[in-house]
Amino acid sequence: MYKVFVGGLPFATTDDELRELFEAHGKVASANVVRDRESGRSKGFGFVEFENEDEGKAAEKALNGSEVGGRTISVAQARPKEERPSNNW
């Protein structure tokens, strides 16, 4: 499995639209737009998981910096939670 982070998504993007965008580059195992727990509104980013690492890397390279719904998206390999900086002040 190969998971990518997708940032800069238009707030109206659905899980299905995110999946369709990436399926052009390989077999997508899952595609999820992250939403606010309280309001249910998109946070403008999501994650796409590919079954094949090579396809995931190809999609990352092809779509990073591309325009979706008038916004430039960024696509990069997702990092595991433990690698993210903490906000514990």
PAKOL-501877 format. One record per atom (N, C-alpha, C, O): atom name; residue number from 1; z, y, x; residue in three letters. Coordinates in nm, 3 decimals, decimal comma. Example, Ala and Ser with C-alpha at 12.3 -4.5 7.8 and 13.67 -1.06 7.14 Angstrom:
BEGIN
@at N	i 1	w 0,780	v -0,569	u 1,319	aa ALA
@at CA	i 1	w 0,780	v -0,450	u 1,230	aa ALA
@at C	i 1	w 0,780	v -0,330	u 1,320	aa ALA
@at O	i 1	w 0,846	v -0,332	u 1,424	aa ALA
@at N	i 2	w 0,708	v -0,225	u 1,285	aa SER
@at CA	i 2	w 0,714	v -0,106	u 1,367	aa SER
@at C	i 2	w 0,787	v 0,003	u 1,290	aa SER
@at O	i 2	w 0,804	v 0,114	u 1,341	aa SER
//
This chain:
BEGIN
@at N	i 1	w 0,000	v -0,119	u 0,084	aa MET
@at CA	i 1	w 0,000	v 0,000	u 0,000	aa MET
@at C	i 1	w 0,000	v 0,125	u 0,088	aa MET
@at O	i 1	w 0,059	v 0,126	u 0,197	aa MET
@at N	i 2	w -0,066	v 0,228	u 0,040	aa TYR
@at CA	i 2	w -0,074	v 0,356	u 0,111	aa TYR
@at C	i 2	w -0,052	v 0,465	u 0,009	aa TYR
@at O	i 2	w -0,128	v 0,476	u -0,088	aa TYR
@at N	i 3	w 0,050	v 0,546	u 0,028	aa LYS
@at CA	i 3	w 0,087	v 0,648	u -0,070	aa LYS
@at C	i 3	w 0,060	v 0,786	u -0,014	aa LYS
@at O	i 3	w 0,096	v 0,817	u 0,100	aa LYS
@at N	i 4	w -0,005	v 0,871	u -0,096	aa VAL
@at CA	i 4	w -0,033	v 1,008	u -0,054	aa VAL
@at C	i 4	w 0,038	v 1,107	u -0,146	aa VAL
@at O	i 4	w 0,056	v 1,082	u -0,265	aa VAL
@at N	i 5	w 0,077	v 1,220	u -0,087	aa PHE
@at CA	i 5	w 0,133	v 1,333	u -0,159	aa PHE
@at C	i 5	w 0,017	v 1,426	u -0,191	aa PHE
@at O	i 5	w -0,069	v 1,450	u -0,106	aa PHE
@at N	i 6	w 0,013	v 1,479	u -0,312	aa VAL
@at CA	i 6	w -0,092	v 1,572	u -0,353	aa VAL
@at C	i 6	w -0,024	v 1,700	u -0,400	aa VAL
@at O	i 6	w 0,045	v 1,700	u -0,502	aa VAL
@at N	i 7	w -0,043	v 1,808	u -0,328	aa GLY
@at CA	i 7	w 0,019	v 1,936	u -0,362	aa GLY
@at C	i 7	w -0,084	v 2,036	u -0,410	aa GLY
@at O	i 7	w -0,204	v 2,023	u -0,382	aa GLY
@at N	i 8	w -0,037	v 2,138	u -0,483	aa GLY
@at CA	i 8	w -0,126	v 2,244	u -0,530	aa GLY
@at C	i 8	w -0,204	v 2,209	u -0,654	aa GLY
@at O	i 8	w -0,305	v 2,273	u -0,683	aa GLY
@at N	i 9	w -0,160	v 2,108	u -0,727	aa LEU
@at CA	i 9	w -0,232	v 2,068	u -0,849	aa LEU
@at C	i 9	w -0,219	v 2,174	u -0,958	aa LEU
@at O	i 9	w -0,115	v 2,238	u -0,971	aa LEU
@at N	i 10	w -0,325	v 2,192	u -1,038	aa PRO
@at CA	i 10	w -0,312	v 2,278	u -1,156	aa PRO
@at C	i 10	w -0,202	v 2,219	u -1,245	aa PRO
@at O	i 10	w -0,189	v 2,097	u -1,256	aa PRO
@at N	i 11	w -0,123	v 2,305	u -1,308	aa PHE
@at CA	i 11	w -0,009	v 2,258	u -1,387	aa PHE
@at C	i 11	w -0,050	v 2,175	u -1,508	aa PHE
@at O	i 11	w 0,032	v 2,102	u -1,563	aa PHE
@at N	i 12	w -0,175	v 2,185	u -1,551	aa ALA
@at CA	i 12	w -0,222	v 2,109	u -1,667	aa ALA
@at C	i 12	w -0,270	v 1,967	u -1,630	aa ALA
@at O	i 12	w -0,305	v 1,890	u -1,718	aa ALA
@at N	i 13	w -0,272	v 1,934	u -1,501	aa THR
@at CA	i 13	w -0,321	v 1,803	u -1,457	aa THR
@at C	i 13	w -0,236	v 1,690	u -1,513	aa THR
@at O	i 13	w -0,113	v 1,694	u -1,507	aa THR
@at N	i 14	w -0,303	v 1,588	u -1,567	aa THR
@at CA	i 14	w -0,232	v 1,471	u -1,620	aa THR
@at C	i 14	w -0,237	v 1,357	u -1,518	aa THR
@at O	i 14	w -0,312	v 1,362	u -1,421	aa THR
@at N	i 15	w -0,155	v 1,254	u -1,542	aa ASP
@at CA	i 15	w -0,158	v 1,136	u -1,456	aa ASP
@at C	i 15	w -0,297	v 1,074	u -1,455	aa ASP
@at O	i 15	w -0,347	v 1,035	u -1,349	aa ASP
@at N	i 16	w -0,361	v 1,067	u -1,572	aa ASP
@at CA	i 16	w -0,494	v 1,006	u -1,581	aa ASP
@at C	i 16	w -0,598	v 1,087	u -1,504	aa ASP
@at O	i 16	w -0,684	v 1,029	u -1,438	aa ASP
@at N	i 17	w -0,591	v 1,219	u -1,510	aa GLU
@at CA	i 17	w -0,685	v 1,303	u -1,436	aa GLU
@at C	i 17	w -0,665	v 1,287	u -1,286	aa GLU
@at O	i 17	w -0,762	v 1,285	u -1,210	aa GLU
@at N	i 18	w -0,540	v 1,277	u -1,244	aa LEU
@at CA	i 18	w -0,511	v 1,257	u -1,102	aa LEU
@at C	i 18	w -0,567	v 1,122	u -1,056	aa LEU
@at O	i 18	w -0,628	v 1,113	u -0,949	aa LEU
@at N	i 19	w -0,547	v 1,019	u -1,136	aa ARG
@at CA	i 19	w -0,601	v 0,886	u -1,105	aa ARG
@at C	i 19	w -0,753	v 0,891	u -1,093	aa ARG
@at O	i 19	w -0,809	v 0,838	u -0,998	aa ARG
@at N	i 20	w -0,820	v 0,954	u -1,189	aa GLU
@at CA	i 20	w -0,967	v 0,962	u -1,188	aa GLU
@at C	i 20	w -1,018	v 1,033	u -1,063	aa GLU
@at O	i 20	w -1,118	v 0,992	u -1,005	aa GLU
@at N	i 21	w -0,951	v 1,139	u -1,022	aa LEU
@at CA	i 21	w -0,992	v 1,215	u -0,904	aa LEU
@at C	i 21	w -0,992	v 1,126	u -0,780	aa LEU
@at O	i 21	w -1,083	v 1,134	u -0,697	aa LEU
@at N	i 22	w -0,890	v 1,041	u -0,767	aa PHE
@at CA	i 22	w -0,875	v 0,958	u -0,648	aa PHE
@at C	i 22	w -0,948	v 0,825	u -0,656	aa PHE
@at O	i 22	w -0,979	v 0,765	u -0,553	aa PHE
@at N	i 23	w -0,976	v 0,777	u -0,777	aa GLU
@at CA	i 23	w -1,046	v 0,648	u -0,791	aa GLU
@at C	i 23	w -1,186	v 0,649	u -0,734	aa GLU
@at O	i 23	w -1,242	v 0,543	u -0,705	aa GLU
@at N	i 24	w -1,243	v 0,766	u -0,717	aa ALA
@at CA	i 24	w -1,376	v 0,775	u -0,657	aa ALA
@at C	i 24	w -1,373	v 0,729	u -0,512	aa ALA
@at O	i 24	w -1,478	v 0,705	u -0,452	aa ALA
@at N	i 25	w -1,254	v 0,718	u -0,455	aa HIS
@at CA	i 25	w -1,240	v 0,684	u -0,312	aa HIS
@at C	i 25	w -1,176	v 0,548	u -0,288	aa HIS
@at O	i 25	w -1,162	v 0,506	u -0,173	aa HIS
@at N	i 26	w -1,136	v 0,480	u -0,394	aa GLY
@at CA	i 26	w -1,076	v 0,348	u -0,374	aa GLY
@at C	i 26	w -0,994	v 0,304	u -0,494	aa GLY
@at O	i 26	w -0,983	v 0,376	u -0,593	aa GLY
@at N	i 27	w -0,938	v 0,185	u -0,483	aa LYS
@at CA	i 27	w -0,859	v 0,128	u -0,593	aa LYS
@at C	i 27	w -0,719	v 0,188	u -0,594	aa LYS
@at O	i 27	w -0,640	v 0,169	u -0,501	aa LYS
@at N	i 28	w -0,690	v 0,261	u -0,701	aa VAL
@at CA	i 28	w -0,562	v 0,329	u -0,715	aa VAL
@at C	i 28	w -0,462	v 0,237	u -0,785	aa VAL
@at O	i 28	w -0,490	v 0,185	u -0,893	aa VAL
@at N	i 29	w -0,346	v 0,216	u -0,723	aa ALA
@at CA	i 29	w -0,241	v 0,134	u -0,783	aa ALA
@at C	i 29	w -0,159	v 0,216	u -0,882	aa ALA
@at O	i 29	w -0,118	v 0,166	u -0,987	aa ALA
@at N	i 30	w -0,134	v 0,344	u -0,849	aa SER
@at CA	i 30	w -0,060	v 0,432	u -0,939	aa SER
@at C	i 30	w -0,091	v 0,577	u -0,906	aa SER
@at O	i 30	w -0,125	v 0,611	u -0,793	aa SER
@at N	i 31	w -0,078	v 0,662	u -1,008	aa ALA
@at CA	i 31	w -0,097	v 0,806	u -0,991	aa ALA
@at C	i 31	w 0,001	v 0,876	u -1,084	aa ALA
@at O	i 31	w -0,001	v 0,854	u -1,206	aa ALA
@at N	i 32	w 0,087	v 0,959	u -1,027	aa ASN
@at CA	i 32	w 0,190	v 1,024	u -1,106	aa ASN
@at C	i 32	w 0,203	v 1,171	u -1,070	aa ASN
@at O	i 32	w 0,221	v 1,206	u -0,954	aa ASN
@at N	i 33	w 0,195	v 1,256	u -1,172	aa VAL
@at CA	i 33	w 0,224	v 1,398	u -1,156	aa VAL
@at C	i 33	w 0,374	v 1,413	u -1,177	aa VAL
@at O	i 33	w 0,429	v 1,364	u -1,275	aa VAL
@at N	i 34	w 0,440	v 1,482	u -1,084	aa VAL
@at CA	i 34	w 0,586	v 1,501	u -1,094	aa VAL
@at C	i 34	w 0,614	v 1,611	u -1,195	aa VAL
@at O	i 34	w 0,555	v 1,719	u -1,191	aa VAL
@at N	i 35	w 0,706	v 1,581	u -1,287	aa ARG
@at CA	i 35	w 0,740	v 1,675	u -1,394	aa ARG
@at C	i 35	w 0,888	v 1,712	u -1,389	aa ARG
@at O	i 35	w 0,971	v 1,634	u -1,343	aa ARG
@at N	i 36	w 0,918	v 1,831	u -1,438	aa ASP
@at CA	i 36	w 1,056	v 1,877	u -1,450	aa ASP
@at C	i 36	w 1,128	v 1,792	u -1,554	aa ASP
@at O	i 36	w 1,076	v 1,769	u -1,663	aa ASP
@at N	i 37	w 1,247	v 1,746	u -1,521	aa ARG
@at CA	i 37	w 1,320	v 1,657	u -1,612	aa ARG
@at C	i 37	w 1,354	v 1,724	u -1,745	aa ARG
@at O	i 37	w 1,347	v 1,661	u -1,850	aa ARG
@at N	i 38	w 1,390	v 1,852	u -1,740	aa GLU
@at CA	i 38	w 1,434	v 1,921	u -1,862	aa GLU
@at C	i 38	w 1,317	v 1,968	u -1,948	aa GLU
@at O	i 38	w 1,316	v 1,944	u -2,069	aa GLU
@at N	i 39	w 1,220	v 2,035	u -1,887	aa SER
@at CA	i 39	w 1,111	v 2,094	u -1,966	aa SER
@at C	i 39	w 0,991	v 2,000	u -1,983	aa SER
@at O	i 39	w 0,913	v 2,017	u -2,077	aa SER
@at N	i 40	w 0,977	v 1,902	u -1,892	aa GLY
@at CA	i 40	w 0,861	v 1,813	u -1,897	aa GLY
@at C	i 40	w 0,735	v 1,876	u -1,840	aa GLY
@at O	i 40	w 0,630	v 1,813	u -1,841	aa GLY
@at N	i 41	w 0,746	v 1,998	u -1,789	aa ARG
@at CA	i 41	w 0,629	v 2,066	u -1,731	aa ARG
@at C	i 41	w 0,602	v 2,015	u -1,591	aa ARG
@at O	i 41	w 0,694	v 1,977	u -1,517	aa ARG
@at N	i 42	w 0,475	v 2,014	u -1,555	aa SER
@at CA	i 42	w 0,434	v 1,972	u -1,421	aa SER
@at C	i 42	w 0,494	v 2,064	u -1,316	aa SER
@at O	i 42	w 0,509	v 2,184	u -1,338	aa SER
@at N	i 43	w 0,529	v 2,006	u -1,201	aa LYS
@at CA	i 43	w 0,578	v 2,085	u -1,089	aa LYS
@at C	i 43	w 0,463	v 2,122	u -0,994	aa LYS
@at O	i 43	w 0,486	v 2,188	u -0,892	aa LYS
@at N	i 44	w 0,340	v 2,078	u -1,026	aa GLY
@at CA	i 44	w 0,224	v 2,114	u -0,945	aa GLY
@at C	i 44	w 0,198	v 2,022	u -0,828	aa GLY
@at O	i 44	w 0,120	v 2,055	u -0,738	aa GLY
@at N	i 45	w 0,264	v 1,905	u -0,828	aa PHE
@at CA	i 45	w 0,237	v 1,808	u -0,722	aa PHE
@at C	i 45	w 0,254	v 1,667	u -0,778	aa PHE
@at O	i 45	w 0,310	v 1,647	u -0,886	aa PHE
@at N	i 46	w 0,206	v 1,571	u -0,702	aa GLY
@at CA	i 46	w 0,217	v 1,433	u -0,747	aa GLY
@at C	i 46	w 0,195	v 1,336	u -0,633	aa GLY
@at O	i 46	w 0,183	v 1,375	u -0,516	aa GLY
@at N	i 47	w 0,191	v 1,208	u -0,668	aa PHE
@at CA	i 47	w 0,172	v 1,102	u -0,570	aa PHE
@at C	i 47	w 0,069	v 1,003	u -0,621	aa PHE
@at O	i 47	w 0,064	v 0,971	u -0,739	aa PHE
@at N	i 48	w -0,013	v 0,955	u -0,528	aa VAL
@at CA	i 48	w -0,113	v 0,852	u -0,560	aa VAL
@at C	i 48	w -0,093	v 0,739	u -0,462	aa VAL
@at O	i 48	w -0,081	v 0,761	u -0,341	aa VAL
@at N	i 49	w -0,089	v 0,617	u -0,514	aa GLU
@at CA	i 49	w -0,070	v 0,500	u -0,429	aa GLU
@at C	i 49	w -0,196	v 0,413	u -0,435	aa GLU
@at O	i 49	w -0,246	v 0,379	u -0,542	aa GLU
@at N	i 50	w -0,246	v 0,380	u -0,316	aa PHE
@at CA	i 50	w -0,363	v 0,294	u -0,303	aa PHE
@at C	i 50	w -0,321	v 0,154	u -0,262	aa PHE
@at O	i 50	w -0,222	v 0,137	u -0,191	aa PHE
@at N	i 51	w -0,395	v 0,056	u -0,308	aa GLU
@at CA	i 51	w -0,369	v -0,082	u -0,269	aa GLU
@at C	i 51	w -0,413	v -0,107	u -0,126	aa GLU
@at O	i 51	w -0,357	v -0,194	u -0,058	aa GLU
@at N	i 52	w -0,514	v -0,032	u -0,079	aa ASN
@at CA	i 52	w -0,572	v -0,051	u 0,053	aa ASN
@at C	i 52	w -0,550	v 0,073	u 0,139	aa ASN
@at O	i 52	w -0,586	v 0,183	u 0,097	aa ASN
@at N	i 53	w -0,493	v 0,057	u 0,256	aa GLU
@at CA	i 53	w -0,463	v 0,170	u 0,345	aa GLU
@at C	i 53	w -0,588	v 0,247	u 0,385	aa GLU
@at O	i 53	w -0,586	v 0,370	u 0,387	aa GLU
@at N	i 54	w -0,696	v 0,176	u 0,419	aa ASP
@at CA	i 54	w -0,820	v 0,242	u 0,461	aa ASP
@at C	i 54	w -0,876	v 0,331	u 0,350	aa ASP
@at O	i 54	w -0,923	v 0,441	u 0,376	aa ASP
@at N	i 55	w -0,871	v 0,282	u 0,226	aa GLU
@at CA	i 55	w -0,920	v 0,361	u 0,113	aa GLU
@at C	i 55	w -0,831	v 0,483	u 0,092	aa GLU
@at O	i 55	w -0,881	v 0,592	u 0,063	aa GLU
@at N	i 56	w -0,701	v 0,466	u 0,107	aa GLY
@at CA	i 56	w -0,609	v 0,578	u 0,093	aa GLY
@at C	i 56	w -0,633	v 0,685	u 0,198	aa GLY
@at O	i 56	w -0,632	v 0,805	u 0,167	aa GLY
@at N	i 57	w -0,655	v 0,643	u 0,321	aa LYS
@at CA	i 57	w -0,682	v 0,738	u 0,429	aa LYS
@at C	i 57	w -0,815	v 0,809	u 0,406	aa LYS
@at O	i 57	w -0,827	v 0,929	u 0,434	aa LYS
@at N	i 58	w -0,915	v 0,736	u 0,356	aa ALA
@at CA	i 58	w -1,046	v 0,797	u 0,327	aa ALA
@at C	i 58	w -1,033	v 0,903	u 0,217	aa ALA
@at O	i 58	w -1,093	v 1,010	u 0,225	aa ALA
@at N	i 59	w -0,955	v 0,872	u 0,114	aa ALA
@at CA	i 59	w -0,933	v 0,968	u 0,005	aa ALA
@at C	i 59	w -0,859	v 1,090	u 0,056	aa ALA
@at O	i 59	w -0,891	v 1,203	u 0,019	aa ALA
@at N	i 60	w -0,760	v 1,067	u 0,140	aa GLU
@at CA	i 60	w -0,683	v 1,177	u 0,198	aa GLU
@at C	i 60	w -0,774	v 1,273	u 0,274	aa GLU
@at O	i 60	w -0,767	v 1,394	u 0,257	aa GLU
@at N	i 61	w -0,860	v 1,215	u 0,357	aa LYS
@at CA	i 61	w -0,953	v 1,295	u 0,437	aa LYS
@at C	i 61	w -1,055	v 1,368	u 0,349	aa LYS
@at O	i 61	w -1,086	v 1,485	u 0,373	aa LYS
@at N	i 62	w -1,107	v 1,298	u 0,248	aa ALA
@at CA	i 62	w -1,211	v 1,355	u 0,163	aa ALA
@at C	i 62	w -1,159	v 1,466	u 0,070	aa ALA
@at O	i 62	w -1,230	v 1,563	u 0,044	aa ALA
@at N	i 63	w -1,037	v 1,451	u 0,021	aa LEU
@at CA	i 63	w -0,988	v 1,543	u -0,082	aa LEU
@at C	i 63	w -0,896	v 1,654	u -0,031	aa LEU
@at O	i 63	w -0,877	v 1,753	u -0,102	aa LEU
@at N	i 64	w -0,840	v 1,640	u 0,088	aa ASN
@at CA	i 64	w -0,753	v 1,746	u 0,140	aa ASN
@at C	i 64	w -0,833	v 1,875	u 0,154	aa ASN
@at O	i 64	w -0,938	v 1,878	u 0,219	aa ASN
@at N	i 65	w -0,783	v 1,982	u 0,094	aa GLY
@at CA	i 65	w -0,851	v 2,111	u 0,101	aa GLY
@at C	i 65	w -0,957	v 2,131	u -0,005	aa GLY
@at O	i 65	w -1,022	v 2,236	u -0,009	aa GLY
@at N	i 66	w -0,976	v 2,032	u -0,093	aa SER
@at CA	i 66	w -1,077	v 2,047	u -0,198	aa SER
@at C	i 66	w -1,021	v 2,126	u -0,315	aa SER
@at O	i 66	w -0,900	v 2,148	u -0,325	aa SER
@at N	i 67	w -1,109	v 2,169	u -0,402	aa GLU
@at CA	i 67	w -1,069	v 2,251	u -0,516	aa GLU
@at C	i 67	w -1,063	v 2,168	u -0,643	aa GLU
@at O	i 67	w -1,155	v 2,092	u -0,674	aa GLU
@at N	i 68	w -0,953	v 2,182	u -0,716	aa VAL
@at CA	i 68	w -0,935	v 2,113	u -0,843	aa VAL
@at C	i 68	w -0,886	v 2,217	u -0,944	aa VAL
@at O	i 68	w -0,779	v 2,275	u -0,926	aa VAL
@at N	i 69	w -0,962	v 2,239	u -1,048	aa GLY
@at CA	i 69	w -0,920	v 2,333	u -1,151	aa GLY
@at C	i 69	w -0,894	v 2,473	u -1,099	aa GLY
@at O	i 69	w -0,805	v 2,542	u -1,148	aa GLY
@at N	i 70	w -0,971	v 2,515	u -1,000	aa GLY
@at CA	i 70	w -0,955	v 2,649	u -0,944	aa GLY
@at C	i 70	w -0,846	v 2,662	u -0,839	aa GLY
@at O	i 70	w -0,820	v 2,772	u -0,790	aa GLY
@at N	i 71	w -0,781	v 2,551	u -0,804	aa ARG
@at CA	i 71	w -0,675	v 2,554	u -0,702	aa ARG
@at C	i 71	w -0,712	v 2,461	u -0,586	aa ARG
@at O	i 71	w -0,773	v 2,357	u -0,607	aa ARG
@at N	i 72	w -0,674	v 2,500	u -0,466	aa THR
@at CA	i 72	w -0,698	v 2,418	u -0,348	aa THR
@at C	i 72	w -0,582	v 2,321	u -0,333	aa THR
@at O	i 72	w -0,466	v 2,363	u -0,323	aa THR
@at N	i 73	w -0,614	v 2,192	u -0,331	aa ILE
@at CA	i 73	w -0,508	v 2,092	u -0,319	aa ILE
@at C	i 73	w -0,489	v 2,050	u -0,173	aa ILE
@at O	i 73	w -0,581	v 2,060	u -0,092	aa ILE
@at N	i 74	w -0,369	v 2,005	u -0,143	aa SER
@at CA	i 74	w -0,342	v 1,948	u -0,012	aa SER
@at C	i 74	w -0,306	v 1,801	u -0,033	aa SER
@at O	i 74	w -0,230	v 1,766	u -0,124	aa SER
@at N	i 75	w -0,361	v 1,717	u 0,053	aa VAL
@at CA	i 75	w -0,338	v 1,573	u 0,043	aa VAL
@at C	i 75	w -0,294	v 1,523	u 0,180	aa VAL
@at O	i 75	w -0,360	v 1,547	u 0,280	aa VAL
@at N	i 76	w -0,180	v 1,453	u 0,183	aa ALA
@at CA	i 76	w -0,127	v 1,400	u 0,309	aa ALA
@at C	i 76	w -0,051	v 1,272	u 0,280	aa ALA
@at O	i 76	w -0,005	v 1,249	u 0,168	aa ALA
@at N	i 77	w -0,039	v 1,189	u 0,381	aa GLN
@at CA	i 77	w 0,038	v 1,066	u 0,364	aa GLN
@at C	i 77	w 0,181	v 1,102	u 0,323	aa GLN
@at O	i 77	w 0,244	v 1,189	u 0,382	aa GLN
@at N	i 78	w 0,229	v 1,034	u 0,220	aa ALA
@at CA	i 78	w 0,365	v 1,059	u 0,172	aa ALA
@at C	i 78	w 0,466	v 1,007	u 0,274	aa ALA
@at O	i 78	w 0,445	v 0,903	u 0,335	aa ALA
@at N	i 79	w 0,574	v 1,081	u 0,291	aa ARG
@at CA	i 79	w 0,680	v 1,039	u 0,382	aa ARG
@at C	i 79	w 0,792	v 0,974	u 0,301	aa ARG
@at O	i 79	w 0,817	v 1,014	u 0,187	aa ARG
@at N	i 80	w 0,857	v 0,876	u 0,358	aa PRO
@at CA	i 80	w 0,973	v 0,816	u 0,288	aa PRO
@at C	i 80	w 1,082	v 0,921	u 0,268	aa PRO
@at O	i 80	w 1,093	v 1,015	u 0,346	aa PRO
@at N	i 81	w 1,162	v 0,905	u 0,163	aa LYS
@at CA	i 81	w 1,266	v 1,003	u 0,131	aa LYS
@at C	i 81	w 1,357	v 1,035	u 0,248	aa LYS
@at O	i 81	w 1,394	v 1,151	u 0,267	aa LYS
@at N	i 82	w 1,395	v 0,935	u 0,327	aa GLU
@at CA	i 82	w 1,490	v 0,959	u 0,434	aa GLU
@at C	i 82	w 1,436	v 1,049	u 0,544	aa GLU
@at O	i 82	w 1,514	v 1,100	u 0,625	aa GLU
@at N	i 83	w 1,304	v 1,071	u 0,549	aa GLU
@at CA	i 83	w 1,245	v 1,158	u 0,651	aa GLU
@at C	i 83	w 1,240	v 1,304	u 0,607	aa GLU
@at O	i 83	w 1,213	v 1,391	u 0,689	aa GLU
@at N	i 84	w 1,265	v 1,331	u 0,481	aa ARG
@at CA	i 84	w 1,258	v 1,467	u 0,431	aa ARG
@at C	i 84	w 1,383	v 1,544	u 0,473	aa ARG
@at O	i 84	w 1,492	v 1,487	u 0,479	aa ARG
@at N	i 85	w 1,368	v 1,674	u 0,502	aa PRO
@at CA	i 85	w 1,487	v 1,753	u 0,536	aa PRO
@at C	i 85	w 1,577	v 1,766	u 0,413	aa PRO
@at O	i 85	w 1,528	v 1,775	u 0,300	aa PRO
@at N	i 86	w 1,706	v 1,767	u 0,435	aa SER
@at CA	i 86	w 1,799	v 1,779	u 0,323	aa SER
@at C	i 86	w 1,829	v 1,925	u 0,297	aa SER
@at O	i 86	w 1,815	v 2,010	u 0,385	aa SER
@at N	i 87	w 1,871	v 1,953	u 0,174	aa ASN
@at CA	i 87	w 1,908	v 2,090	u 0,137	aa ASN
@at C	i 87	w 2,060	v 2,105	u 0,130	aa ASN
@at O	i 87	w 2,111	v 2,191	u 0,059	aa ASN
@at N	i 88	w 2,130	v 2,023	u 0,203	aa ASN
@at CA	i 88	w 2,277	v 2,031	u 0,206	aa ASN
@at C	i 88	w 2,315	v 2,139	u 0,305	aa ASN
@at O	i 88	w 2,302	v 2,122	u 0,426	aa ASN
@at N	i 89	w 2,362	v 2,249	u 0,254	aa TRP
@at CA	i 89	w 2,396	v 2,362	u 0,339	aa TRP
@at C	i 89	w 2,532	v 2,343	u 0,386	aa TRP
@at O	i 89	w 2,584	v 2,426	u 0,461	aa TRP
//
